Amino acid sequence: MQLQRDALPALNEAGVKLLVVGIGSVESGETFAKQTSFAPELLFVDDSELSDAYAAAGTRNTKRDDSGKAVFEGVGSMWSAATNDAIKERGRDDLNAVTGNLFNPGPYKPLMPKASTMRRSMEQTMVQGGSFVFDGDSVVAEHYDESSGAHLSIEALLAAAGAA
């Protein structure tokens, strides 16, 4: 993983603490860490029924209507030109190293969140993420993923954290 290979040494050297939050169960977090050799002590999981950590941050597809039903922000919130642009900009080498392909699978296998109902599980898979850099209580960088793969670049995260 590019984050672990490139960013962690730079963050550690700069005295910056990295924490990653994913959606799913504790077991799926442990499986992810094992499959990708990601340091499990840096990984937290939002195993809440309504993706509470993501909703508190205000990421896409976490809003609910007055009846509590998830408000899906449309297909563009899952795959958009931003997804294509991000893949084109980063290239596929890092993604392919993790996911592999049909004939040569990589170490990562998608893990479906385990919610109380299939509907809740599907809702959780549609939640998008974000990247945040804090200096104490101050927000130094804030990025909400427009769609899958449209993340803040590792270089931008390192620069915001003063570890570039």
C-alpha positions in Angstrom: 0.0 0.0 0.0 1.3 3.4 -1.0 0.3 4.9 2.3 2.2 2.5 4.4 5.2 2.3 2.1 5.7 6.0 1.4 3.9 8.0 4.0 4.3 6.3 7.3 8.1 6.8 7.5 7.7 10.5 6.6 4.9 10.9 9.1 6.8 9.1 11.8 9.9 11.2 11.1 7.9 14.4 11.4 6.2 13.2 14.7 2.8 13.1 13.1 0.3 10.5 14.3 -1.7 8.7 11.6 -5.1 7.2 12.4 -7.3 5.5 9.8 -11.1 4.8 10.2 -12.9 2.3 8.1 -16.5 1.1 7.9 -17.1 -2.5 9.0 -16.7 -4.9 11.9 -13.7 -5.3 14.1 -13.1 -8.6 12.4 -13.2 -7.1 8.9 -10.6 -4.5 10.2 -8.4 -7.2 11.4 -8.8 -9.1 8.1 -8.0 -5.9 6.1 -4.9 -5.3 8.2 -3.7 -8.8 7.7 -4.4 -8.9 4.0 -2.7 -5.6 3.3 0.0 -5.7 6.0 -1.4 -2.5 7.4 -0.4 -1.7 11.0 -3.6 -2.7 13.0 -2.9 -0.3 15.8 -3.4 2.5 13.3 -6.8 1.2 12.1 -10.1 1.9 13.8 -13.5 0.7 12.5 -16.8 2.4 12.6 -19.0 -0.7 13.3 -22.0 1.4 14.2 -25.3 0.6 12.5 -25.5 4.1 10.9 -21.8 4.8 10.2 -21.8 7.3 13.0 -18.2 8.4 12.6 -18.6 9.1 8.9 -22.0 10.8 9.5 -20.4 13.0 12.2 -17.7 14.0 9.7 -20.4 14.7 7.1 -19.1 12.5 4.3 -21.2 11.6 1.3 -24.1 9.2 1.6 -24.4 9.5 5.4 -27.4 11.9 5.5 -30.8 10.6 6.6 -34.3 11.8 5.9 -36.8 12.6 8.7 -37.8 8.9 8.9 -34.2 7.8 9.3 -33.9 6.4 5.8 -30.5 6.9 4.1 -30.4 9.6 1.4 -28.4 8.2 -1.5 -26.7 11.1 -3.3 -26.8 9.3 -6.7 -24.6 7.2 -8.9 -22.1 10.1 -9.2 -21.4 9.8 -5.5 -20.1 6.3 -6.1 -18.3 6.7 -9.5 -17.8 9.9 -11.3 -15.3 11.8 -13.5 -13.4 12.5 -10.2 -12.9 8.7 -9.8 -11.6 8.4 -13.4 -9.4 11.5 -13.0 -7.9 10.2 -9.7 -7.1 6.8 -11.2 -5.6 8.5 -14.2 -3.5 10.8 -12.0 -2.3 8.1 -9.6 -2.0 5.3 -12.1 -3.2 1.8 -11.4 0.0 0.3 -10.1 -0.7 0.8 -6.4 -4.4 -0.2 -6.8 -3.5 -3.3 -8.8 -0.8 -4.2 -6.2 -3.6 -4.4 -3.6 -6.6 -5.7 -5.5 -4.8 -7.6 -8.2 -6.9 -8.8 -11.2 -9.1 -11.7 -12.2 -6.2 -14.1 -12.9 -3.8 -12.8 -10.3 -5.7 -11.6 -7.2 -3.9 -9.2 -4.8 -3.9 -9.4 -1.0 -7.0 -7.4 -0.5 -10.5 -8.9 -0.7 -13.5 -6.6 -0.4 -15.2 -7.1 2.9 -18.9 -6.4 3.2 -19.9 -4.5 6.4 -22.0 -6.7 8.7 -25.1 -4.6 9.7 -28.3 -5.9 11.1 -30.0 -6.0 7.7 -28.9 -6.3 4.1 -30.3 -2.8 3.5 -28.0 -1.4 6.2 -25.1 -3.3 4.8 -25.8 -1.8 1.3 -26.1 1.7 2.8 -22.7 1.3 4.5 -21.0 0.3 1.2 -22.2 3.5 -0.3 -20.6 5.8 2.3 -17.7 7.8 1.0 -14.7 8.8 3.1 -12.6 11.8 3.6 -9.1 12.9 4.8 -8.5 15.3 7.6 -5.3 16.7 9.1 -5.4 18.3 12.5 -2.9 20.4 14.5 -4.5 20.1 18.0 -8.0 21.4 17.6 -7.3 23.2 14.3 -8.2 21.7 11.0 -5.2 22.0 8.7 -6.6 20.0 5.8 -10.1 18.8 5.1 -11.2 16.8 2.0 -14.4 15.0 1.4 -14.2 12.3 -1.3 -16.6 13.1 -4.2 -16.8 9.5 -5.2 -14.9 6.2 -4.9 -11.2 6.7 -5.4 -11.3 10.5 -5.4 -9.1 10.8 -2.3 -6.7 13.6 -1.3 -3.3 12.6 -2.6 -0.7 11.2 -0.3 1.5 14.2 -1.3 -1.2 16.7 -0.2 -1.7 14.9 3.1 2.1 14.8 3.8 2.4 18.5 2.9 -0.6 19.5 5.2 0.9 17.4 8.0 4.3 19.1 7.5 5.9 15.8 6.6 6.5 16.4 2.9 
